[in-house]
Every structure is written in structure tokens, then in C-alpha cells.
Amino acid sequence: MIRGIKGVKDTLPDEMPRWQVIEGAARRFSHLYGFREIRVPVFEMTELFARSIGTSTDIVEKEMYTFQDRDGSSLTLRPEATAGVVRAYIEHNLAASPTAQKFYYLGPMFRHERPQAGRLRQFHQYGVESFGSVSPQADVEVISLLWRFLSSLGLPGLTLELNSLGEAGDRPAYKTALVAFLKPLEDKLCQNCRRRIETNPLRVLDCKVPTCKAATEAAPKLTDYLSPFAREHFEAVRATLDSLRIPYLLNPRLVRGLDYYTLTTFEVTTTHLGAQNAVGAGGRYDGLVEVLGGPTTPAVGFAVGIERISLMLPEGSLPAAVKTVFVAGFGPQGLVAGVKLLDELRFLGVSADSDFRASSLKTLLRQADRLRATYCAIIGDDEVAKGTLILRHMQTKEQQAIPLGKAASSIASLFLKP
């Protein structure tokens, strides 16, 4: 028996209603905010992710699924989608469009991580990317979209955390101060954080190891090193969020794990997922388009994990079961008449099902119960001879005879009426 790969999960039919609710809400809110769907490939040239995410990040160093193509080029399964969307934005010259370029996506991502609750090696994300505006209101638009989307699902214990990473020019002075603070504490830090002091010191602040968090509690804050422009931008973001009554907490340790972020960064966390408490996150990345060969283009976006949302989705958010009719056709002529009725009902927009493995009425009725059908249409050879069928309500057990010639339209009227 061949089993699935560790950390790569099947999503079975019983779980799909949760995903459909989440994806439906994602599409609905994206369209309300003027975002259009984009689909980019699940694998790209490795260089795309190395240049955009940063060679010193954990993703590029340890987590990417990279393989060699037949022509010798290096390809990578996408660990996130922003880089691919930016590549498409540049390649198809979307910057030349006179309309705002705002996109959303849904799909799988791939990272070689240690599987745990809410963290898989193949996981799925919903995200948005907004190009072209440096306005703080563009930041607020995507934050608002994220917050309204998650709130609409009734997810418990949500907190929006906010920080500013400043402009690229603000980083050198801050990194110097941060490294000077961290160096004497090396013995108190985990092995990863000791390495990060030299390669990516900001990531030390994002470490989830309790001893590292305690040791860096008094670390200098990046917000104390902001340029006047970055400070004004962040204040405008906060003021606009306040005016929209979107609650948030300032978190000076919120640095994000990808090199391309600048200015506003944000994350929505929950108290209901344990250590992996982030539901969704994002920020502004004004230099990424230019880094990847495009024109200077401000941009901001976010991504959320669908598996994590699914773990938190309240049962009350799930839709009611779809009304359906089970067609119990048995006997040589009853089976033929049943197949015809199934086709007519589906043509009229009625959800209809049967089980062609069953040959007795008792077995067919049992299957109708198991599938939670609203009605069961009973058609045996005797019913065909009489030109009628028996329509049975599966909850009340009430039955009525319906002429076969009018059966589909009569049943459809019961299903489609308000």
C-alpha cells in the first residue's frame, strides 16, 4: 500500500464544506474591494524566490522544494505566491494599465517544514496584492479586507498586530544597534538565533523560543529609528484604522520573515491555535518589483492560511445541507425509469443522487437515509406499470403518488420554491 507523504494532507469530501465557506468568503470580499483573481504557476525559476524572499531567510536556506529541470535549470515549488504575482506583473507589463492593479489568489504553497497542527508541507493560502499606490490608505485597504474577511467567518480570539519596518534606508542604523544589543546575549539564544545575528538579525525578534523571547525583551525598537517619511506614513495608517474602528495592537517585535517587506507590516493572531498562532499576515513591499527587474512600484498585500482558518471555523458558519432527492429505481424497468428521472431533475437544477449498487428497495431506502436526502423517489417495476412513482419525505415518512410524466417538474417545484 502506498501512503501519502508526511505533511501532505488529503482534504476529504466531509471537510470540503469548511473550505468552500472560506474560499467563498475570500472571493466575495476580494470582489467587494475591487480585487481580481490571478493564477500563477506552482513552480518557478529558483532565482525568483532567492532574489525576492532573501537568501538568508529560513525559507530559502532550508524550506524550499528545489529540483533540476531536464535542461539543467533550477526550479522550485512556490513557498509563497507574492514573488510569482510580481513576476507576472512585470512580464505582462501590467504597470502600463490605467486601472488599479489589484489581484487575489487561492492555491497551494510548498515548504519543507516539520509538520504540526496548522503547518503542513503542502498548505493553501488566500492572498491579495495591490500595486501602484504609496498611499497609507492602500495599506489600510488590504488590512481592512483581511480583518473584515476573518471577522465575517466568526473566528474566535483574533488580534490584529501592527508595526512599521521603516524604509530600506532606516535599517542599517537599526541593525547596528540591534546586533550590538544581541552580541552579549548569544549564550542565551537558540542556535538559529545565534546564526541570525550575522545573517538576518531582525529575525531574532520573531523567534518563538521562550528563552529567546525573554532574552530580547529589552531589544531596541525599530520604530525609534524611523525616518520622518516612514513615521508619518505609519501614523496615517494608524489614524485611518482608528477612523474605521478596526482594533489593533502595536507590536514592535513584528518583523516578518521575508526580506522584501518595508514600512507597514501586520499580522492577525489567534488564541486558539497554540504555538502556530498566526492566521494571516502581510505588509508593504515597495522595492520588490524593482528588485525583480520591473519599474519602481509601491505594493502591499497579505496572505492567510486556509488550513489554519479551517481548524478555527465555528460549526455555525457552515451552510445548511443541500436539499436533495434520492432516486430509488429497482427492477429492470424501474432502474431505467430512475436513470431518466435523475437526468430530468438535474437538468431542472435539483440535486439528485442514487446508488446503482443497490438492487432492493430496503437497501435503497437505507442509502437515502445515510445520504440525508430530503425526499426519496421510489420507482419499481410496479410503479412503472402504473405510470406513477412514490415520493417519500425522509423525515416525516409521508408519501404521495405522482404521475411519472410530471414527476420531475412536480419534485422541482417542491425543491425550488422559497
Contacts in CASP RR format, 6 or more apart in sequence:
PFRMAT RR
TARGET T0000
AUTHOR 0000-0000-0000
METHOD contacts of the structure
MODEL  1
MIRGIKGVKDTLPDEMPRWQVIEGAARRFSHLYGFREIRVPVFEMTELFA
RSIGTSTDIVEKEMYTFQDRDGSSLTLRPEATAGVVRAYIEHNLAASPTA
QKFYYLGPMFRHERPQAGRLRQFHQYGVESFGSVSPQADVEVISLLWRFL
SSLGLPGLTLELNSLGEAGDRPAYKTALVAFLKPLEDKLCQNCRRRIETN
PLRVLDCKVPTCKAATEAAPKLTDYLSPFAREHFEAVRATLDSLRIPYLL
NPRLVRGLDYYTLTTFEVTTTHLGAQNAVGAGGRYDGLVEVLGGPTTPAV
GFAVGIERISLMLPEGSLPAAVKTVFVAGFGPQGLVAGVKLLDELRFLGV
SADSDFRASSLKTLLRQADRLRATYCAIIGDDEVAKGTLILRHMQTKEQQ
AIPLGKAASSIASLFLKP
4 10 0 8 1.000
5 121 0 8 1.000
6 115 0 8 1.000
6 121 0 8 1.000
7 115 0 8 1.000
7 120 0 8 1.000
7 121 0 8 1.000
7 122 0 8 1.000
8 120 0 8 1.000
8 121 0 8 1.000
8 122 0 8 1.000
9 120 0 8 1.000
9 122 0 8 1.000
9 307 0 8 1.000
11 19 0 8 1.000
15 310 0 8 1.000
17 318 0 8 1.000
17 319 0 8 1.000
18 310 0 8 1.000
18 313 0 8 1.000
18 318 0 8 1.000
19 306 0 8 1.000
19 310 0 8 1.000
20 319 0 8 1.000
21 153 0 8 1.000
21 313 0 8 1.000
21 317 0 8 1.000
21 318 0 8 1.000
21 319 0 8 1.000
22 126 0 8 1.000
22 153 0 8 1.000
22 306 0 8 1.000
22 309 0 8 1.000
22 310 0 8 1.000
22 313 0 8 1.000
23 106 0 8 1.000
23 126 0 8 1.000
23 306 0 8 1.000
25 149 0 8 1.000
25 152 0 8 1.000
25 153 0 8 1.000
26 104 0 8 1.000
26 106 0 8 1.000
26 126 0 8 1.000
26 127 0 8 1.000
26 149 0 8 1.000
27 37 0 8 1.000
27 104 0 8 1.000
27 106 0 8 1.000
29 145 0 8 1.000
29 148 0 8 1.000
29 149 0 8 1.000
29 152 0 8 1.000
30 36 0 8 1.000
30 37 0 8 1.000
30 104 0 8 1.000
30 128 0 8 1.000
30 145 0 8 1.000
33 102 0 8 1.000
33 128 0 8 1.000
33 141 0 8 1.000
33 144 0 8 1.000
33 145 0 8 1.000
34 100 0 8 1.000
34 102 0 8 1.000
35 102 0 8 1.000
35 103 0 8 1.000
35 104 0 8 1.000
35 128 0 8 1.000
35 130 0 8 1.000
35 145 0 8 1.000
36 102 0 8 1.000
36 103 0 8 1.000
36 104 0 8 1.000
37 103 0 8 1.000
37 104 0 8 1.000
37 105 0 8 1.000
37 106 0 8 1.000
38 85 0 8 1.000
38 88 0 8 1.000
38 103 0 8 1.000
38 104 0 8 1.000
38 105 0 8 1.000
39 105 0 8 1.000
40 78 0 8 1.000
40 81 0 8 1.000
40 84 0 8 1.000
40 85 0 8 1.000
40 87 0 8 1.000
40 88 0 8 1.000
40 105 0 8 1.000
41 78 0 8 1.000
41 84 0 8 1.000
42 77 0 8 1.000
42 78 0 8 1.000
42 108 0 8 1.000
42 110 0 8 1.000
43 75 0 8 1.000
43 76 0 8 1.000
43 77 0 8 1.000
43 78 0 8 1.000
44 75 0 8 1.000
44 76 0 8 1.000
44 78 0 8 1.000
44 83 0 8 1.000
44 84 0 8 1.000
44 87 0 8 1.000
45 73 0 8 1.000
45 74 0 8 1.000
45 75 0 8 1.000
45 76 0 8 1.000
46 64 0 8 1.000
46 66 0 8 1.000
46 74 0 8 1.000
46 75 0 8 1.000
46 76 0 8 1.000
47 74 0 8 1.000
48 76 0 8 1.000
48 83 0 8 1.000
48 84 0 8 1.000
48 87 0 8 1.000
48 292 0 8 1.000
49 59 0 8 1.000
49 60 0 8 1.000
49 64 0 8 1.000
49 76 0 8 1.000
49 78 0 8 1.000
49 79 0 8 1.000
49 80 0 8 1.000
49 83 0 8 1.000
50 60 0 8 1.000
51 291 0 8 1.000
51 292 0 8 1.000
52 82 0 8 1.000
52 83 0 8 1.000
52 86 0 8 1.000
52 258 0 8 1.000
52 259 0 8 1.000
52 260 0 8 1.000
52 288 0 8 1.000
52 291 0 8 1.000
52 292 0 8 1.000
53 59 0 8 1.000
53 60 0 8 1.000
53 79 0 8 1.000
53 80 0 8 1.000
53 83 0 8 1.000
53 258 0 8 1.000
53 259 0 8 1.000
53 260 0 8 1.000
54 60 0 8 1.000
54 258 0 8 1.000
54 259 0 8 1.000
54 260 0 8 1.000
55 61 0 8 1.000
56 199 0 8 1.000
56 200 0 8 1.000
56 259 0 8 1.000
57 200 0 8 1.000
57 203 0 8 1.000
57 257 0 8 1.000
57 258 0 8 1.000
57 259 0 8 1.000
58 192 0 8 1.000
58 203 0 8 1.000
58 257 0 8 1.000
59 79 0 8 1.000
59 80 0 8 1.000
59 111 0 8 1.000
59 257 0 8 1.000
59 258 0 8 1.000
62 112 0 8 1.000
63 79 0 8 1.000
63 111 0 8 1.000
63 112 0 8 1.000
63 113 0 8 1.000
64 76 0 8 1.000
64 77 0 8 1.000
64 79 0 8 1.000
64 110 0 8 1.000
64 111 0 8 1.000
64 112 0 8 1.000
65 76 0 8 1.000
65 77 0 8 1.000
65 79 0 8 1.000
65 110 0 8 1.000
65 111 0 8 1.000
65 112 0 8 1.000
66 74 0 8 1.000
66 75 0 8 1.000
66 76 0 8 1.000
66 77 0 8 1.000
67 74 0 8 1.000
67 75 0 8 1.000
67 76 0 8 1.000
68 74 0 8 1.000
68 75 0 8 1.000
69 75 0 8 1.000
77 110 0 8 1.000
78 84 0 8 1.000
78 109 0 8 1.000
78 110 0 8 1.000
79 109 0 8 1.000
79 110 0 8 1.000
79 111 0 8 1.000
80 109 0 8 1.000
80 125 0 8 1.000
80 258 0 8 1.000
80 303 0 8 1.000
81 105 0 8 1.000
81 107 0 8 1.000
81 109 0 8 1.000
81 125 0 8 1.000
81 127 0 8 1.000
81 303 0 8 1.000
82 129 0 8 1.000
82 258 0 8 1.000
82 260 0 8 1.000
82 285 0 8 1.000
82 288 0 8 1.000
82 301 0 8 1.000
82 303 0 8 1.000
83 288 0 8 1.000
83 292 0 8 1.000
85 103 0 8 1.000
85 105 0 8 1.000
85 129 0 8 1.000
86 129 0 8 1.000
86 288 0 8 1.000
86 289 0 8 1.000
86 292 0 8 1.000
86 299 0 8 1.000
87 292 0 8 1.000
88 94 0 8 1.000
89 95 0 8 1.000
89 101 0 8 1.000
89 129 0 8 1.000
89 131 0 8 1.000
89 289 0 8 1.000
89 297 0 8 1.000
90 289 0 8 1.000
90 292 0 8 1.000
90 293 0 8 1.000
90 294 0 8 1.000
94 101 0 8 1.000
94 131 0 8 1.000
95 101 0 8 1.000
95 131 0 8 1.000
95 132 0 8 1.000
95 289 0 8 1.000
95 294 0 8 1.000
95 295 0 8 1.000
95 297 0 8 1.000
100 130 0 8 1.000
100 131 0 8 1.000
100 132 0 8 1.000
100 133 0 8 1.000
101 130 0 8 1.000
101 131 0 8 1.000
101 132 0 8 1.000
102 128 0 8 1.000
102 129 0 8 1.000
102 130 0 8 1.000
102 131 0 8 1.000
103 128 0 8 1.000
103 129 0 8 1.000
103 130 0 8 1.000
104 126 0 8 1.000
104 127 0 8 1.000
104 128 0 8 1.000
104 129 0 8 1.000
105 125 0 8 1.000
105 126 0 8 1.000
105 127 0 8 1.000
105 128 0 8 1.000
105 129 0 8 1.000
106 124 0 8 1.000
106 125 0 8 1.000
106 126 0 8 1.000
106 127 0 8 1.000
106 306 0 8 1.000
107 124 0 8 1.000
107 125 0 8 1.000
107 126 0 8 1.000
108 122 0 8 1.000
108 123 0 8 1.000
108 124 0 8 1.000
109 122 0 8 1.000
109 123 0 8 1.000
109 124 0 8 1.000
109 125 0 8 1.000
110 121 0 8 1.000
110 122 0 8 1.000
110 123 0 8 1.000
111 121 0 8 1.000
111 123 0 8 1.000
112 121 0 8 1.000
113 119 0 8 1.000
113 120 0 8 1.000
113 121 0 8 1.000
115 121 0 8 1.000
116 275 0 8 1.000
116 276 0 8 1.000
117 273 0 8 1.000
117 274 0 8 1.000
117 276 0 8 1.000
117 311 0 8 1.000
118 273 0 8 1.000
118 276 0 8 1.000
118 307 0 8 1.000
118 308 0 8 1.000
118 311 0 8 1.000
119 276 0 8 1.000
120 307 0 8 1.000
123 305 0 8 1.000
123 306 0 8 1.000
123 307 0 8 1.000
124 305 0 8 1.000
124 306 0 8 1.000
124 307 0 8 1.000
125 303 0 8 1.000
125 304 0 8 1.000
125 305 0 8 1.000
125 306 0 8 1.000
126 303 0 8 1.000
126 304 0 8 1.000
126 305 0 8 1.000
126 306 0 8 1.000
127 301 0 8 1.000
127 302 0 8 1.000
127 303 0 8 1.000
127 304 0 8 1.000
128 142 0 8 1.000
128 145 0 8 1.000
128 301 0 8 1.000
128 302 0 8 1.000
129 299 0 8 1.000
129 300 0 8 1.000
129 301 0 8 1.000
130 138 0 8 1.000
130 141 0 8 1.000
130 142 0 8 1.000
130 299 0 8 1.000
130 300 0 8 1.000
130 301 0 8 1.000
131 289 0 8 1.000
131 297 0 8 1.000
131 298 0 8 1.000
131 299 0 8 1.000
132 138 0 8 1.000
132 297 0 8 1.000
132 298 0 8 1.000
132 299 0 8 1.000
133 298 0 8 1.000
133 300 0 8 1.000
134 286 0 8 1.000
134 298 0 8 1.000
136 233 0 8 1.000
136 234 0 8 1.000
136 236 0 8 1.000
136 237 0 8 1.000
136 240 0 8 1.000
136 264 0 8 1.000
137 236 0 8 1.000
137 240 0 8 1.000
138 298 0 8 1.000
138 300 0 8 1.000
139 237 0 8 1.000
139 263 0 8 1.000
139 264 0 8 1.000
139 283 0 8 1.000
139 284 0 8 1.000
139 300 0 8 1.000
140 237 0 8 1.000
140 240 0 8 1.000
140 241 0 8 1.000
140 244 0 8 1.000
142 282 0 8 1.000
142 283 0 8 1.000
142 300 0 8 1.000
142 301 0 8 1.000
142 302 0 8 1.000
143 160 0 8 1.000
143 237 0 8 1.000
143 241 0 8 1.000
143 246 0 8 1.000
143 264 0 8 1.000
143 266 0 8 1.000
143 302 0 8 1.000
144 241 0 8 1.000
144 244 0 8 1.000
144 246 0 8 1.000
145 302 0 8 1.000
146 266 0 8 1.000
146 268 0 8 1.000
146 280 0 8 1.000
146 302 0 8 1.000
146 304 0 8 1.000
147 160 0 8 1.000
147 246 0 8 1.000
147 268 0 8 1.000
149 304 0 8 1.000
150 158 0 8 1.000
150 268 0 8 1.000
150 279 0 8 1.000
150 280 0 8 1.000
150 304 0 8 1.000
150 309 0 8 1.000
151 158 0 8 1.000
153 309 0 8 1.000
153 313 0 8 1.000
153 314 0 8 1.000
153 317 0 8 1.000
154 313 0 8 1.000
154 314 0 8 1.000
154 317 0 8 1.000
155 270 0 8 1.000
155 272 0 8 1.000
155 279 0 8 1.000
155 309 0 8 1.000
155 312 0 8 1.000
155 313 0 8 1.000
155 314 0 8 1.000
156 270 0 8 1.000
156 271 0 8 1.000
156 272 0 8 1.000
156 312 0 8 1.000
156 314 0 8 1.000
157 270 0 8 1.000
157 271 0 8 1.000
157 272 0 8 1.000
158 268 0 8 1.000
158 269 0 8 1.000
158 270 0 8 1.000
158 279 0 8 1.000
159 249 0 8 1.000
159 268 0 8 1.000
159 269 0 8 1.000
159 270 0 8 1.000
159 271 0 8 1.000
160 246 0 8 1.000
160 247 0 8 1.000
160 248 0 8 1.000
160 249 0 8 1.000
160 266 0 8 1.000
160 267 0 8 1.000
160 268 0 8 1.000
161 248 0 8 1.000
161 249 0 8 1.000
161 250 0 8 1.000
161 251 0 8 1.000
161 254 0 8 1.000
161 266 0 8 1.000
161 267 0 8 1.000
161 268 0 8 1.000
161 269 0 8 1.000
162 237 0 8 1.000
162 238 0 8 1.000
162 241 0 8 1.000
162 248 0 8 1.000
162 249 0 8 1.000
162 250 0 8 1.000
162 251 0 8 1.000
162 254 0 8 1.000
162 264 0 8 1.000
162 265 0 8 1.000
162 266 0 8 1.000
163 222 0 8 1.000
163 223 0 8 1.000
163 250 0 8 1.000
163 251 0 8 1.000
163 252 0 8 1.000
163 253 0 8 1.000
163 254 0 8 1.000
163 255 0 8 1.000
163 264 0 8 1.000
163 265 0 8 1.000
163 266 0 8 1.000
164 222 0 8 1.000
164 223 0 8 1.000
164 226 0 8 1.000
164 230 0 8 1.000
164 231 0 8 1.000
164 233 0 8 1.000
164 234 0 8 1.000
164 237 0 8 1.000
164 263 0 8 1.000
164 264 0 8 1.000
164 265 0 8 1.000
165 171 0 8 1.000
165 202 0 8 1.000
165 222 0 8 1.000
165 255 0 8 1.000
165 256 0 8 1.000
165 261 0 8 1.000
165 262 0 8 1.000
165 263 0 8 1.000
165 264 0 8 1.000
165 265 0 8 1.000
166 222 0 8 1.000
166 225 0 8 1.000
166 226 0 8 1.000
166 227 0 8 1.000
166 230 0 8 1.000
166 234 0 8 1.000
166 262 0 8 1.000
166 263 0 8 1.000
167 227 0 8 1.000
167 229 0 8 1.000
167 230 0 8 1.000
167 262 0 8 1.000
167 263 0 8 1.000
168 262 0 8 1.000
168 287 0 8 1.000
169 227 0 8 1.000
170 222 0 8 1.000
170 225 0 8 1.000
170 226 0 8 1.000
170 227 0 8 1.000
170 230 0 8 1.000
173 225 0 8 1.000
174 220 0 8 1.000
174 222 0 8 1.000
174 225 0 8 1.000
175 201 0 8 1.000
175 202 0 8 1.000
177 220 0 8 1.000
177 225 0 8 1.000
178 201 0 8 1.000
178 202 0 8 1.000
178 204 0 8 1.000
178 205 0 8 1.000
178 219 0 8 1.000
178 220 0 8 1.000
179 197 0 8 1.000
179 201 0 8 1.000
181 216 0 8 1.000
181 218 0 8 1.000
181 219 0 8 1.000
181 220 0 8 1.000
182 189 0 8 1.000
182 193 0 8 1.000
182 197 0 8 1.000
182 201 0 8 1.000
182 204 0 8 1.000
182 216 0 8 1.000
182 219 0 8 1.000
183 197 0 8 1.000
185 215 0 8 1.000
185 216 0 8 1.000
186 194 0 8 1.000
186 197 0 8 1.000
188 211 0 8 1.000
188 212 0 8 1.000
188 214 0 8 1.000
188 215 0 8 1.000
189 197 0 8 1.000
189 204 0 8 1.000
189 207 0 8 1.000
189 211 0 8 1.000
189 212 0 8 1.000
189 215 0 8 1.000
189 216 0 8 1.000
190 207 0 8 1.000
190 209 0 8 1.000
190 211 0 8 1.000
190 212 0 8 1.000
192 207 0 8 1.000
193 203 0 8 1.000
193 204 0 8 1.000
193 207 0 8 1.000
193 209 0 8 1.000
193 212 0 8 1.000
196 203 0 8 1.000
196 204 0 8 1.000
196 207 0 8 1.000
197 204 0 8 1.000
200 259 0 8 1.000
202 222 0 8 1.000
202 255 0 8 1.000
203 255 0 8 1.000
203 257 0 8 1.000
204 212 0 8 1.000
204 216 0 8 1.000
204 219 0 8 1.000
205 216 0 8 1.000
205 219 0 8 1.000
205 253 0 8 1.000
205 255 0 8 1.000
206 253 0 8 1.000
206 254 0 8 1.000
206 255 0 8 1.000
206 256 0 8 1.000
206 257 0 8 1.000
207 213 0 8 1.000
207 216 0 8 1.000
208 275 0 8 1.000
216 253 0 8 1.000
219 253 0 8 1.000
221 252 0 8 1.000
222 252 0 8 1.000
222 255 0 8 1.000
223 231 0 8 1.000
223 234 0 8 1.000
223 252 0 8 1.000
226 234 0 8 1.000
230 263 0 8 1.000
233 263 0 8 1.000
233 264 0 8 1.000
234 263 0 8 1.000
234 264 0 8 1.000
237 264 0 8 1.000
238 248 0 8 1.000
241 248 0 8 1.000
248 266 0 8 1.000
251 267 0 8 1.000
254 265 0 8 1.000
254 266 0 8 1.000
254 267 0 8 1.000
255 265 0 8 1.000
256 265 0 8 1.000
256 267 0 8 1.000
256 281 0 8 1.000
256 282 0 8 1.000
256 283 0 8 1.000
260 285 0 8 1.000
260 287 0 8 1.000
260 288 0 8 1.000
260 291 0 8 1.000
261 282 0 8 1.000
261 283 0 8 1.000
261 284 0 8 1.000
261 285 0 8 1.000
262 284 0 8 1.000
262 285 0 8 1.000
262 286 0 8 1.000
262 287 0 8 1.000
263 283 0 8 1.000
263 284 0 8 1.000
263 286 0 8 1.000
264 283 0 8 1.000
264 284 0 8 1.000
264 300 0 8 1.000
265 281 0 8 1.000
265 282 0 8 1.000
265 283 0 8 1.000
265 284 0 8 1.000
266 281 0 8 1.000
266 282 0 8 1.000
266 283 0 8 1.000
266 302 0 8 1.000
267 278 0 8 1.000
267 280 0 8 1.000
267 281 0 8 1.000
267 282 0 8 1.000
268 278 0 8 1.000
268 279 0 8 1.000
268 280 0 8 1.000
268 281 0 8 1.000
268 304 0 8 1.000
269 277 0 8 1.000
269 278 0 8 1.000
269 279 0 8 1.000
270 277 0 8 1.000
270 279 0 8 1.000
270 312 0 8 1.000
271 277 0 8 1.000
272 311 0 8 1.000
272 312 0 8 1.000
273 279 0 8 1.000
273 308 0 8 1.000
273 311 0 8 1.000
273 312 0 8 1.000
276 308 0 8 1.000
278 308 0 8 1.000
279 304 0 8 1.000
279 305 0 8 1.000
279 308 0 8 1.000
279 309 0 8 1.000
279 312 0 8 1.000
280 302 0 8 1.000
280 303 0 8 1.000
280 304 0 8 1.000
280 305 0 8 1.000
280 308 0 8 1.000
281 302 0 8 1.000
281 303 0 8 1.000
281 304 0 8 1.000
282 300 0 8 1.000
282 301 0 8 1.000
282 302 0 8 1.000
282 303 0 8 1.000
283 300 0 8 1.000
283 301 0 8 1.000
283 302 0 8 1.000
284 298 0 8 1.000
284 299 0 8 1.000
284 300 0 8 1.000
284 301 0 8 1.000
285 299 0 8 1.000
285 300 0 8 1.000
285 301 0 8 1.000
286 297 0 8 1.000
286 298 0 8 1.000
286 299 0 8 1.000
287 296 0 8 1.000
287 297 0 8 1.000
287 298 0 8 1.000
287 299 0 8 1.000
288 299 0 8 1.000
289 295 0 8 1.000
289 296 0 8 1.000
289 297 0 8 1.000
289 299 0 8 1.000
290 296 0 8 1.000
290 297 0 8 1.000
321 372 0 8 1.000
322 351 0 8 1.000
323 351 0 8 1.000
323 374 0 8 1.000
323 415 0 8 1.000
324 350 0 8 1.000
324 351 0 8 1.000
324 352 0 8 1.000
324 353 0 8 1.000
324 371 0 8 1.000
324 372 0 8 1.000
324 373 0 8 1.000
324 374 0 8 1.000
325 345 0 8 1.000
325 350 0 8 1.000
325 351 0 8 1.000
325 352 0 8 1.000
325 353 0 8 1.000
325 373 0 8 1.000
325 374 0 8 1.000
325 375 0 8 1.000
325 376 0 8 1.000
325 377 0 8 1.000
325 411 0 8 1.000
325 415 0 8 1.000
326 352 0 8 1.000
326 353 0 8 1.000
326 354 0 8 1.000
326 364 0 8 1.000
326 367 0 8 1.000
326 368 0 8 1.000
326 371 0 8 1.000
326 373 0 8 1.000
326 375 0 8 1.000
326 376 0 8 1.000
326 377 0 8 1.000
326 394 0 8 1.000
327 338 0 8 1.000
327 341 0 8 1.000
327 342 0 8 1.000
327 345 0 8 1.000
327 352 0 8 1.000
327 353 0 8 1.000
327 354 0 8 1.000
327 376 0 8 1.000
327 377 0 8 1.000
327 379 0 8 1.000
328 354 0 8 1.000
328 361 0 8 1.000
328 364 0 8 1.000
328 365 0 8 1.000
328 368 0 8 1.000
328 376 0 8 1.000
328 377 0 8 1.000
328 378 0 8 1.000
328 379 0 8 1.000
329 335 0 8 1.000
329 337 0 8 1.000
329 338 0 8 1.000
329 354 0 8 1.000
329 364 0 8 1.000
329 377 0 8 1.000
329 378 0 8 1.000
329 379 0 8 1.000
329 380 0 8 1.000
330 358 0 8 1.000
330 359 0 8 1.000
330 360 0 8 1.000
330 361 0 8 1.000
330 364 0 8 1.000
330 379 0 8 1.000
330 380 0 8 1.000
330 381 0 8 1.000
331 359 0 8 1.000
331 380 0 8 1.000
331 381 0 8 1.000
332 381 0 8 1.000
333 380 0 8 1.000
333 381 0 8 1.000
333 384 0 8 1.000
333 385 0 8 1.000
334 379 0 8 1.000
334 380 0 8 1.000
334 381 0 8 1.000
334 383 0 8 1.000
334 384 0 8 1.000
335 356 0 8 1.000
337 379 0 8 1.000
337 380 0 8 1.000
337 383 0 8 1.000
337 384 0 8 1.000
337 389 0 8 1.000
337 404 0 8 1.000
338 354 0 8 1.000
338 377 0 8 1.000
338 379 0 8 1.000
339 354 0 8 1.000
341 352 0 8 1.000
341 377 0 8 1.000
341 379 0 8 1.000
341 389 0 8 1.000
341 404 0 8 1.000
341 407 0 8 1.000
341 408 0 8 1.000
342 352 0 8 1.000
342 353 0 8 1.000
342 354 0 8 1.000
344 407 0 8 1.000
344 408 0 8 1.000
345 352 0 8 1.000
345 408 0 8 1.000
345 411 0 8 1.000
345 412 0 8 1.000
346 352 0 8 1.000
347 408 0 8 1.000
348 408 0 8 1.000
348 409 0 8 1.000
348 412 0 8 1.000
348 416 0 8 1.000
349 412 0 8 1.000
349 416 0 8 1.000
350 408 0 8 1.000
350 411 0 8 1.000
350 412 0 8 1.000
350 415 0 8 1.000
350 416 0 8 1.000
351 415 0 8 1.000
353 371 0 8 1.000
353 373 0 8 1.000
354 364 0 8 1.000
355 363 0 8 1.000
355 364 0 8 1.000
355 367 0 8 1.000
358 364 0 8 1.000
358 367 0 8 1.000
361 378 0 8 1.000
361 380 0 8 1.000
364 376 0 8 1.000
364 378 0 8 1.000
365 376 0 8 1.000
365 392 0 8 1.000
368 376 0 8 1.000
368 394 0 8 1.000
369 394 0 8 1.000
372 394 0 8 1.000
373 394 0 8 1.000
374 393 0 8 1.000
374 394 0 8 1.000
374 395 0 8 1.000
374 415 0 8 1.000
375 391 0 8 1.000
375 392 0 8 1.000
375 393 0 8 1.000
375 394 0 8 1.000
375 411 0 8 1.000
375 414 0 8 1.000
376 391 0 8 1.000
376 392 0 8 1.000
376 394 0 8 1.000
377 389 0 8 1.000
377 390 0 8 1.000
377 391 0 8 1.000
377 392 0 8 1.000
377 407 0 8 1.000
377 411 0 8 1.000
378 389 0 8 1.000
378 390 0 8 1.000
378 391 0 8 1.000
378 392 0 8 1.000
379 389 0 8 1.000
379 390 0 8 1.000
379 404 0 8 1.000
383 389 0 8 1.000
383 390 0 8 1.000
383 404 0 8 1.000
384 404 0 8 1.000
387 403 0 8 1.000
387 404 0 8 1.000
387 405 0 8 1.000
388 401 0 8 1.000
388 402 0 8 1.000
388 403 0 8 1.000
388 404 0 8 1.000
389 401 0 8 1.000
389 402 0 8 1.000
389 404 0 8 1.000
389 407 0 8 1.000
390 399 0 8 1.000
390 400 0 8 1.000
390 401 0 8 1.000
390 402 0 8 1.000
391 399 0 8 1.000
391 400 0 8 1.000
391 401 0 8 1.000
391 402 0 8 1.000
391 407 0 8 1.000
391 410 0 8 1.000
391 411 0 8 1.000
392 398 0 8 1.000
392 399 0 8 1.000
393 399 0 8 1.000
402 410 0 8 1.000
402 411 0 8 1.000
403 410 0 8 1.000
END
